[in-house]
Amino acid sequence: MASSPNLSTPNSEGAKMWENDSIEERIFCAALICLEGHYHQSPVMGPQTIAKATGIVSKTLEKTHTFKEVREVLSRNLRVWIWLRRAICATICDLNEKSLGVRSEPFVQTKFFDITTPEVTALIIKNYVPLKEALQMLNKLMHIARNLLVTTDPEVPQDLSAAICFDHEVYEAICLCVNVTSKGIDGEMPEDESSRAKLNEITELCKKVLVTSLQQAHNWIAKNDRNKMLFWYKVLIESPDADSNPGPEDRHESVLDYPAPRSMQLRDEISNWLKRSCRMSDTATAICKEYFNSLTPETRDQWLPSGENLLSWNYTPPEMWSWQPDTDARDEAAKLVSAWYPDETDKFKQDKAYGRVSHELDKWWFGARIPNSNDWSLTMYSSVDSVPQRIKECEANLMQRYAAAEPHEEPSEAADPPLERSVELQGQGQGPQATQNFVPEYDEYEEEADDDDSYGEGPMTGLLTEIPNILDPKQIEALHMIVKSCILESAGSGLTRYRENLQHCRCRIFLATDCGRNLLREMLVFIAVWEKDEQSLIFQISSQIVQAIHENALIPYAWMALRTPKDIISPAQTILLRLITYLFRTALYPPKDYNPYADSKSDDVEKILANEDVRLGKMLNYLYGLFRSRIVPECVALMQIQGEVRKGRLDPADFPVDNWDLERAKDGLVQYLDFLYTVADIYPLRQHLIDYEAVYELLRLLEGLDIGVEKAPLVGARRKEPPAAPSTTTSTPRPSSSNNPPPPPPPPPPISEPPHEFPWAGIKGQVLSILAALLQPPPGQSSPGNPTVQMQILQHNGIVSLLNCCLYDDNNRFCRERTQLCLKWLMDGCPDASAFLQNLVSANHHGHQPPATRPPPGSASITQNVRIDGVPGEVRVQVRSSSAPAAEVGEVLQGEEETNAAAGAAGEASLRTRLEENKNRSEDLANLLALADLDKSGKFDAAASDGDETEDEFM
């Protein structure tokens, strides 16, 4: 039996302190006393006693759920809080020992344990029964603690629980559950079914405790700025895996060129603010004083701290104070001026004179907020002239990375420049294979470990960071609500006496610290992993978190913090952009009098950033600058490399990226185009895209897709290879010998298409929708199209790119209809565009295959070879004379090789449908398509119509 820790016993409390207690208070405290002794093994209770104590706890839990009066009584009893913490502390110590092999100590912060999976598995299976009982008890006790914070005046139990440092046990419970679920069981599983069932049951119980602990923390910080800041300080600054002894110049991880705040300075300044802002409510102060004064100096225990505790000065005499508190903090009417004295040697006095939470944090925010805060003109910093050069640089960089890769070289762990992508083309320790293999070179169970490196550039530190990898969407709601409660302005209590918004301050801490950025990354990736839609609660809360980041002008900083060297757009950035897109349609929708231009006479950056229109315009400027300088060049470079493979200039095995990277790039591009369509659809914001000449990037994407991706024919019209005729002669099997081995079996077909044939499906449709939105007239008008966009399309030779989209492509369905809409607005009110198209029709009128003509009346039917959009090759069509009986528009002759009747019927029906669609086209577009000559690559052949227009200008 283990020895009991040196903790005070109930005998240290005077008998008078129990006189006025209700029966619920007495019996509940008695059960808690028994539980503490049981889990500290001093002594261990027998089965009947533990059953009695468990019954009392269960009954108390039921009462706190049902009766408000019981919650009110128990929540204002300091002894209940003390014994509740002591029982939970003992339970957690016992659980750590039985599940992880390391017994934690009271008042000592537990670290994340580095224990191998087999050791944890063996311990859990061995101690399954006591672990299950202890986890169930811990969950009930944490439930009661959560319920006691739901009262008519929650500030009183919040202060009482803070006075005894009950939040320490919440952090310990979270750390225990993360240790067991993410670092223990997540790995090898035992072979026998019974052991697996035990492990799964313990895992689920840990998840329940984790959820209850998060709910208790949420109730504890609700509408309480001090508790919010203390919680933020514990989980982001003093996380169990954070450096507890940073050097004077040690900083959090920097983001690009923005230096992060110094760790020690930030920690000390927030700690000093907590000391200055630790006043308790009058009721809670009176309760603590009554308890403290009832104890003699010899019988005072450590469960009600009286020394370095933040709140101890509220109930202890002045001679026991460790610092001089801010006694005027309650005078909310007093408005003070912040002053920073760099020569002050006393750090506490220096921070007190400053008044705000952290000078180090403010200094960081001044440099990390909206880039180039001295220029409010919204001029695009990158012109369209720079895009071709950036595309060449990206293409060369991709190929150079591939050429530099060694067959047996391990992947480098060095951080790459932000505009470059790291690509692994060979498996670890494997040389190049003789045959092409488009299957990923990693094992299914190794994929997650490889992905972890792509999500972040360093270790994922933070007490809360692993939680999104443990809980499901229903369980994790409390975590998102905690973050929202700490940083969203509408959930705050206004400004302090120093005119500081504490919600904004905590949002800045969220992004300034390593733990905060890691948590944000995991919360965003969580939405992608669970495929949450816009109606889900998690998505809604996440959008409010992003809104809070935008209110602090930190969207650009968050974007850079979420980058990964490997990806064009990381998964976290893709979800961030999706949330921003949603906000543009809802909370950030601009007003009718939208004015994003700052007052040129004002030099107050704080005042300028308080203007929502200015922040919105700057954010859009930044995001489109990224689209021009990185997204489009990187994607078009990949498409052009695909085109090199199509033309035979590059070996398919030398294609520099795999399907996994291409899928990520496509997901990011799709989300970016969705964002641009949302912006183009909002008339006050549309002008920004017009001013930035967004047409150029969109046309470059269309050209890149035409170069790199072959148009897919109709699904039903794809010709099937004729089945091989069975051999009429039977071959005599020959015996196998070493000199004449049997032929090897044929290789299995590839699981996925080769990377160089990646289709980029659906991209054209999105691009055309954006172009149509930019071309359309202002709301309330039906004509003409936007003249600026019309001239931009003409200037960048965009008509040919649009006409190429009229050709059927099964990877981009309904592009013809979107192109028709673009051409409608392009030609509406634009004589130059109409003349261009007329000259194009005239130039292509001669030298093309004439349409199928009918034979003269009375003649027999004739057969012609024609080319039909969406059908590969030429199709033999029988054309009847006018005197022949009425028939369909065309009939496809069955070749001798097409012997399968079912396949022939399907092909004929598909062709008839296609021909009927062509018949119903608008007359102008049908003429263009009938006269268009298609080369083998599917490009539109525009011959010269006069001396000024050459073929090179249109190709």
NUFITI-453927 format. One line per 2 residues: their letters; for each residue x, y, z of C-alpha. Coordinates in steps of 0.5 Angstrom, whole numbers, plus 500, padded with zeros to 3 digits. Each point is the difference from the previous one (the first is absolute). Layout:
N
A> X/Y/Z | ...
END
This chain:
955
MA> 500/500/500 | 503/507/498
SS> 501/505/505 | 495/506/501
PN> 502/507/497 | 501/505/505
LS> 494/503/499 | 495/503/506
TP> 494/496/502 | 493/502/502
NS> 502/501/507 | 504/506/499
EG> 493/504/499 | 496/502/506
AK> 494/496/501 | 496/507/500
MW> 501/500/492 | 496/494/499
EN> 494/503/505 | 496/503/494
DS> 501/495/495 | 494/497/496
IE> 500/492/500 | 502/500/493
ER> 506/504/501 | 502/496/506
IF> 499/493/497 | 503/502/493
CA> 507/503/504 | 500/493/504
AL> 500/496/493 | 505/505/498
IC> 505/498/506 | 499/493/499
LE> 502/500/492 | 506/504/502
GH> 502/495/505 | 499/494/495
YH> 503/503/494 | 506/502/504
QS> 500/493/503 | 500/502/507
PV> 496/496/501 | 497/497/494
MG> 492/499/501 | 497/493/500
PQ> 494/499/494 | 494/501/505
TI> 503/507/502 | 502/502/493
AK> 493/498/498 | 497/505/505
AT> 505/506/498 | 498/498/493
GI> 493/501/501 | 501/506/504
VS> 504/503/494 | 495/498/495
KT> 494/502/504 | 503/507/501
LE> 501/501/493 | 493/498/498
KT> 498/506/505 | 505/505/497
HT> 497/498/493 | 493/501/503
FK> 499/505/506 | 502/507/499
EV> 500/501/508 | 505/494/501
RE> 505/503/495 | 499/507/503
VL> 502/497/507 | 506/496/498
SR> 503/505/495 | 501/505/506
NL> 503/495/505 | 507/501/500
RV> 501/493/503 | 497/496/495
WI> 504/504/495 | 506/498/504
WL> 498/492/501 | 498/500/493
RR> 507/502/497 | 503/495/505
AI> 496/494/498 | 501/502/492
CA> 508/501/502 | 500/493/503
TI> 497/497/494 | 504/503/495
CD> 506/498/504 | 498/493/500
LN> 498/500/493 | 507/502/497
EK> 503/495/504 | 495/494/498
SL> 500/502/492 | 507/504/499
GV> 504/497/506 | 502/506/503
RS> 496/503/506 | 499/507/500
EP> 501/505/506 | 495/505/502
FV> 501/507/499 | 505/498/495
QT> 499/501/492 | 500/493/496
KF> 504/500/494 | 498/496/494
FD> 503/494/500 | 505/496/495
IT> 498/493/501 | 500/495/495
TP> 493/497/498 | 501/492/502
EV> 502/503/507 | 494/504/501
TA> 495/494/496 | 503/495/506
LI> 499/505/505 | 493/501/498
IK> 498/493/499 | 503/498/507
NY> 496/506/504 | 494/500/495
VP> 495/499/506 | 503/505/505
LK> 501/505/494 | 493/499/498
EA> 497/502/507 | 505/506/501
LQ> 498/503/493 | 493/499/501
ML> 500/503/507 | 505/506/497
NK> 495/501/495 | 494/501/505
LM> 504/504/505 | 502/505/494
HI> 492/500/498 | 499/503/507
AR> 505/505/499 | 497/502/493
NL> 493/500/503 | 502/505/506
LV> 502/505/496 | 493/501/497
TT> 497/504/505 | 496/507/500
DP> 507/504/502 | 505/495/497
EV> 506/505/502 | 499/498/507
PQ> 502/492/498 | 505/503/495
DL> 504/504/505 | 499/494/505
SA> 503/495/496 | 505/505/497
AI> 502/501/508 | 502/493/501
CF> 503/499/493 | 495/495/498
DH> 502/501/492 | 506/497/502
EV> 497/493/500 | 496/502/494
YE> 507/500/496 | 502/494/503
AI> 494/496/498 | 501/503/493
CL> 507/498/500 | 499/493/503
CV> 495/499/494 | 504/502/495
NV> 506/496/502 | 496/494/500
TS> 496/501/494 | 505/503/495
KG> 506/497/502 | 498/494/503
ID> 495/496/497 | 501/503/493
GE> 504/495/497 | 501/492/500
MP> 494/496/503 | 500/494/503
ED> 498/494/496 | 495/497/505
ES> 493/503/499 | 499/500/508
SR> 506/505/501 | 498/504/494
AK> 493/501/503 | 503/502/507
LN> 505/505/496 | 494/503/496
EI> 496/501/507 | 505/503/503
TE> 501/505/494 | 493/502/500
LC> 500/501/508 | 506/505/499
KK> 496/503/494 | 494/501/505
VL> 505/503/505 | 503/505/495
VT> 493/502/498 | 498/502/507
SL> 506/503/502 | 500/505/494
QQ> 492/501/502 | 502/502/507
AH> 506/505/497 | 495/503/496
NW> 495/501/506 | 506/503/504
IA> 502/505/495 | 493/502/498
KN> 500/508/500 | 506/500/505
DR> 506/504/497 | 504/498/505
NK> 499/493/499 | 500/500/493
ML> 507/503/500 | 503/495/505
FW> 497/494/496 | 503/503/494
YK> 507/501/504 | 500/493/502
VL> 498/497/494 | 504/504/495
IE> 506/503/504 | 501/495/506
SP> 498/493/496 | 503/494/502
DA> 504/499/494 | 503/507/500
DS> 506/503/502 | 500/501/507
NP> 506/504/500 | 501/504/494
GP> 506/505/499 | 500/507/500
ED> 500/501/493 | 496/493/498
RH> 494/501/496 | 494/497/498
ES> 501/497/493 | 500/506/495
VL> 496/500/493 | 504/502/494
DY> 503/507/502 | 496/501/506
PA> 503/499/506 | 496/497/505
PR> 500/503/507 | 505/498/506
SM> 497/494/504 | 503/502/507
QL> 497/508/499 | 494/497/497
RD> 499/495/506 | 502/505/505
EI> 496/506/498 | 493/496/500
SN> 502/497/506 | 501/507/503
WL> 493/502/497 | 497/494/503
KR> 502/502/507 | 498/507/499
SC> 493/498/498 | 498/494/505
RM> 495/504/504 | 494/495/502
SD> 493/502/501 | 498/502/507
TA> 496/494/501 | 505/495/499
TA> 505/504/504 | 496/500/506
IC> 499/492/499 | 508/499/499
KE> 501/505/506 | 495/496/505
YF> 504/494/498 | 507/503/501
NS> 499/503/506 | 497/494/503
LT> 506/496/500 | 506/501/504
PE> 507/501/497 | 502/493/502
TR> 494/497/497 | 500/504/493
DQ> 501/495/494 | 502/501/493
WL> 494/499/497 | 498/507/501
PS> 506/504/498 | 502/506/504
GE> 507/502/497 | 502/500/493
NL> 492/499/498 | 498/505/495
LS> 493/501/504 | 503/499/507
WN> 501/508/502 | 492/500/499
YT> 499/496/507 | 507/501/503
PP> 503/505/505 | 504/505/496
EM> 506/498/503 | 500/493/497
WS> 499/503/493 | 506/499/495
WQ> 498/506/496 | 496/506/500
PD> 494/499/496 | 496/505/496
TD> 495/503/505 | 497/505/495
AR> 499/494/495 | 492/500/502
DE> 500/508/498 | 497/499/493
AA> 499/507/499 | 507/502/501
KL> 503/500/493 | 508/500/500
VS> 505/501/495 | 505/495/499
AW> 507/501/500 | 507/496/499
YP> 506/502/504 | 506/496/497
DE> 505/502/505 | 495/497/506
TD> 504/494/503 | 494/498/504
KF> 496/496/495 | 494/499/504
KQ> 500/508/501 | 502/501/492
DK> 494/495/498 | 495/504/505
AY> 502/507/497 | 498/497/493
GR> 494/497/502 | 498/496/494
VS> 501/492/500 | 507/500/497
HE> 505/505/497 | 503/494/496
LD> 494/498/497 | 498/507/498
KW> 507/501/497 | 499/493/496
WF> 493/502/497 | 502/507/498
GA> 505/496/495 | 495/494/499
RI> 494/503/498 | 498/502/493
PN> 506/500/495 | 502/507/498
SN> 496/504/505 | 503/506/497
DW> 497/500/493 | 492/500/500
SL> 499/501/493 | 498/492/498
TM> 505/500/494 | 502/493/498
YS> 507/499/502 | 501/495/494
SV> 498/502/493 | 498/495/495
DS> 507/501/496 | 503/496/506
VP> 496/494/499 | 503/497/494
QR> 507/500/503 | 497/497/507
IK> 498/495/496 | 506/498/497
EC> 504/501/506 | 495/495/504
EA> 500/495/494 | 508/500/500
NL> 500/499/508 | 495/494/499
MQ> 505/497/495 | 506/502/504
RY> 498/497/506 | 498/493/496
AA> 507/500/497 | 504/501/507
AE> 496/494/503 | 505/494/501
PH> 497/493/500 | 502/498/507
EE> 500/507/503 | 496/501/506
PS> 495/506/500 | 503/506/502
EA> 497/503/507 | 503/507/498
AD> 494/505/500 | 499/503/493
PP> 499/507/497 | 493/501/500
LE> 499/501/493 | 503/493/499
RS> 497/493/500 | 503/494/503
VE> 499/493/496 | 502/493/501
LQ> 500/496/494 | 504/494/503
GQ> 498/495/505 | 504/500/506
GQ> 507/496/499 | 497/498/493
GP> 503/501/493 | 496/502/494
QA> 495/494/497 | 501/498/493
TQ> 492/500/499 | 496/506/501
NF> 496/500/507 | 495/505/501
VP> 498/498/507 | 503/504/506
EY> 506/497/503 | 498/500/507
DE> 496/495/504 | 493/501/502
YE> 502/500/507 | 506/505/499
EE> 496/505/497 | 498/504/506
AD> 507/500/503 | 502/503/493
DD> 494/505/500 | 502/503/507
DS> 506/503/497 | 496/503/495
YG> 496/503/505 | 505/504/503
EG> 507/502/500 | 502/498/508
PM> 497/496/505 | 493/501/502
TG> 500/502/507 | 494/502/504
LL> 496/497/506 | 494/501/495
TE> 503/499/493 | 499/492/500
IP> 492/500/502 | 498/501/493
NI> 503/494/498 | 497/496/506
LD> 493/502/500 | 494/500/495
PK> 496/506/498 | 495/499/505
QI> 505/499/506 | 504/506/498
EA> 495/506/500 | 502/502/507
LH> 507/501/497 | 498/505/495
MI> 495/504/504 | 506/501/505
VK> 504/503/495 | 494/504/497
SC> 499/502/507 | 507/503/501
IL> 501/504/494 | 493/502/496
ES> 499/507/502 | 492/499/501
AG> 502/495/505 | 504/505/504
SG> 499/505/506 | 502/507/496
LT> 506/504/501 | 504/500/506
RY> 502/507/504 | 506/500/495
RE> 496/500/494 | 502/493/499
NL> 496/494/497 | 501/494/503
QH> 497/495/495 | 505/503/495
CR> 506/500/504 | 498/492/501
CR> 499/499/493 | 507/503/499
IF> 503/496/505 | 497/494/496
LA> 504/501/494 | 506/503/503
TD> 501/493/504 | 503/494/497
CG> 494/496/504 | 495/505/497
RN> 502/499/493 | 500/493/500
LL> 493/499/504 | 497/505/494
RE> 504/495/495 | 497/494/503
ML> 493/503/501 | 500/502/492
VF> 502/493/498 | 495/497/504
IA> 494/503/496 | 504/497/493
VW> 501/493/504 | 492/500/502
EK> 498/503/494 | 495/505/504
DE> 495/504/496 | 498/507/501
QS> 494/499/504 | 504/496/505
LI> 501/503/507 | 508/499/499
FQ> 500/503/494 | 496/506/503
IS> 504/501/506 | 507/499/496
SQ> 497/506/495 | 499/504/506
IV> 508/499/502 | 502/502/494
QA> 496/506/500 | 503/502/507
IH> 507/499/496 | 498/505/495
EN> 497/505/505 | 508/500/502
AL> 502/501/493 | 504/493/501
IP> 497/496/494 | 507/501/496
YA> 504/498/506 | 496/494/501
WM> 500/498/493 | 508/500/500
AL> 500/497/507 | 496/494/496
RT> 504/499/494 | 504/494/499
PK> 506/499/495 | 497/494/497
DI> 494/503/497 | 497/506/496
IS> 495/500/505 | 500/496/506
PA> 494/497/503 | 499/505/505
QT> 500/506/496 | 495/497/495
IL> 495/499/506 | 502/507/502
LR> 498/503/493 | 494/496/501
LI> 498/503/506 | 502/507/497
TY> 496/499/494 | 494/498/505
LF> 501/507/504 | 500/504/493
RT> 493/497/499 | 497/501/507
AL> 504/504/506 | 505/504/495
YP> 495/502/495 | 501/507/498
PK> 495/505/501 | 497/505/494
DY> 505/505/502 | 506/496/500
NP> 506/504/500 | 507/496/501
YA> 504/507/499 | 503/502/507
DS> 500/508/502 | 507/503/497
KS> 500/505/505 | 500/495/506
DD> 506/497/502 | 497/496/506
VE> 501/493/498 | 496/497/505
KI> 494/505/498 | 501/498/493
LA> 500/492/501 | 493/501/504
NE> 497/502/494 | 497/493/497
DV> 500/502/493 | 507/502/500
RL> 502/493/503 | 496/496/495
GK> 503/504/494 | 507/498/503
ML> 498/493/501 | 498/499/493
NY> 506/504/498 | 504/495/503
LY> 497/494/498 | 500/502/493
GL> 507/501/500 | 501/493/502
FR> 496/498/495 | 504/504/495
SR> 507/498/502 | 500/493/503
IV> 493/496/498 | 499/502/493
PE> 508/499/498 | 501/494/504
CV> 493/496/497 | 502/503/493
AL> 507/497/501 | 497/493/501
MQ> 495/501/494 | 506/502/496
IQ> 504/494/502 | 494/495/499
GE> 500/503/493 | 508/499/499
VR> 498/492/501 | 494/500/495
KG> 505/503/495 | 505/495/501
RL> 505/505/503 | 500/497/507
DP> 500/493/502 | 494/498/504
AD> 505/497/506 | 503/507/501
FP> 493/504/501 | 502/503/507
VD> 494/499/504 | 495/495/502
NW> 493/499/500 | 499/502/507
DL> 504/506/500 | 496/502/493
ER> 493/498/504 | 502/505/506
AK> 502/506/494 | 494/499/497
DG> 496/500/506 | 503/507/502
LV> 499/502/493 | 493/498/500
QY> 499/504/507 | 503/506/497
LD> 496/500/494 | 494/500/505
FL> 502/506/504 | 501/504/493
YT> 494/498/498 | 497/502/506
VA> 503/507/500 | 498/501/493
DI> 493/498/501 | 500/506/506
YP> 500/506/496 | 503/505/504
LR> 506/495/500 | 500/499/493
QH> 504/506/498 | 506/498/504
LI> 501/494/496 | 499/504/493
DY> 505/505/503 | 505/494/501
EA> 499/497/493 | 497/494/503
VY> 498/498/493 | 508/499/498
EL> 501/494/505 | 493/497/498
LR> 502/500/493 | 507/497/502
LL> 497/494/503 | 495/499/494
EG> 506/500/496 | 504/495/505
LD> 494/495/500 | 500/500/492
IG> 508/499/500 | 500/495/506
VE> 494/496/500 | 497/496/494
KA> 492/501/499 | 496/494/502
PL> 495/497/495 | 493/498/502
VG> 499/495/505 | 495/496/496
AR> 504/501/494 | 507/497/502
RK> 501/495/495 | 501/493/503
EP> 506/495/498 | 497/494/496
PA> 501/494/504 | 505/495/498
AP> 498/495/496 | 501/493/503
ST> 505/495/497 | 497/495/496
TT> 506/495/502 | 502/498/506
ST> 507/500/503 | 503/494/503
PR> 503/502/507 | 507/499/500
PS> 504/498/507 | 503/506/503
SS> 508/500/501 | 505/504/502
NN> 502/502/493 | 493/501/498
PP> 496/503/506 | 493/502/499
PP> 498/507/498 | 499/505/505
PP> 493/502/502 | 498/507/497
PP> 502/506/504 | 493/502/504
PP> 497/507/497 | 502/506/504
IS> 496/502/506 | 500/508/497
EP> 501/503/494 | 507/503/499
PH> 502/506/503 | 501/503/493
EF> 493/499/498 | 497/503/506
PW> 494/503/497 | 499/507/505
AG> 492/498/499 | 495/506/501
IK> 505/505/500 | 498/503/493
GQ> 493/501/503 | 502/504/506
VL> 504/504/495 | 495/502/495
SI> 495/501/506 | 505/505/503
LA> 501/503/493 | 492/501/499
AL> 499/503/506 | 505/505/499
LQ> 497/502/493 | 493/500/502
PP> 497/507/501 | 499/504/506
PG> 494/497/504 | 493/503/498
QS> 503/500/492 | 500/495/495
SP> 504/503/495 | 506/502/498
GN> 506/495/503 | 505/503/504
PT> 504/504/495 | 507/500/504
VQ> 500/492/501 | 498/500/492
MQ> 506/504/498 | 504/496/505
IL> 498/493/497 | 502/503/493
QH> 506/503/502 | 503/493/503
NG> 497/496/494 | 495/497/504
IV> 494/498/495 | 504/494/497
SL> 501/497/507 | 492/501/501
LN> 499/497/493 | 504/494/502
CC> 496/499/506 | 494/499/495
LY> 503/493/498 | 497/494/505
DD> 504/498/505 | 497/495/505
NN> 505/502/506 | 497/507/499
RF> 492/499/499 | 496/506/498
CR> 506/504/498 | 496/502/493
ER> 494/503/504 | 505/504/504
TQ> 504/502/494 | 493/502/496
LC> 499/505/506 | 507/503/500
LK> 499/501/493 | 494/503/501
WL> 502/506/504 | 507/500/497
MD> 496/502/493 | 495/504/503
GC> 502/507/499 | 507/499/498
PD> 501/501/492 | 507/498/501
AS> 498/493/502 | 494/499/495
AF> 505/502/494 | 505/495/503
LQ> 495/494/500 | 498/502/493
NL> 507/500/497 | 501/494/504
VS> 494/497/496 | 502/502/494
AN> 507/498/500 | 498/493/502
HH> 495/500/495 | 504/497/494
GH> 505/494/501 | 495/496/505
QP> 496/493/499 | 493/502/498
PA> 494/497/503 | 497/494/498
TR> 496/501/494 | 494/496/498
PP> 500/496/493 | 495/503/495
PG> 493/497/500 | 499/493/498
SA> 507/499/501 | 503/494/505
SI> 502/502/506 | 507/502/501
TQ> 505/499/506 | 505/506/502
NV> 505/500/505 | 499/506/505
RI> 503/502/507 | 495/502/505
DG> 502/504/507 | 501/495/505
VP> 501/494/496 | 508/498/499
GE> 502/499/493 | 495/500/494
VR> 493/497/500 | 497/496/493
VQ> 493/503/499 | 495/498/495
VR> 496/506/497 | 494/499/497
SS> 497/504/494 | 494/504/501
SA> 495/495/497 | 502/495/505
PA> 495/498/506 | 501/505/506
AE> 505/498/504 | 505/502/506
VG> 505/506/498 | 505/495/499
EV> 501/492/501 | 507/498/502
LQ> 502/494/496 | 503/494/504
GE> 506/497/498 | 502/493/499
EE> 504/501/506 | 495/502/504
TN> 496/493/501 | 497/502/507
AA> 493/502/499 | 499/503/507
AG> 506/504/499 | 498/502/493
AA> 493/502/503 | 503/504/506
GE> 505/504/495 | 495/501/495
AS> 495/503/505 | 506/505/503
LR> 501/502/493 | 493/502/499
TR> 500/504/506 | 506/504/498
LE> 497/501/493 | 494/503/503
EN> 504/504/505 | 504/503/494
KN> 493/501/496 | 497/505/506
RS> 507/504/501 | 499/507/499
ED> 501/502/492 | 506/505/501
LA> 504/495/504 | 498/494/496
NL> 503/504/494 | 506/501/504
LA> 501/493/502 | 498/497/493
LA> 506/504/497 | 505/499/505
DL> 505/495/498 | 503/496/506
DK> 507/498/500 | 502/493/503
SG> 502/504/507 | 493/503/500
KF> 502/507/499 | 496/505/496
DA> 503/502/493 | 499/507/499
AA> 503/502/493 | 502/507/499
SD> 494/504/497 | 505/506/499
GD> 507/503/500 | 500/502/507
ET> 497/493/503 | 505/494/499
ED> 499/493/502 | 505/501/506
EF> 496/505/503 | 494/495/501
M> 504/494/502
END
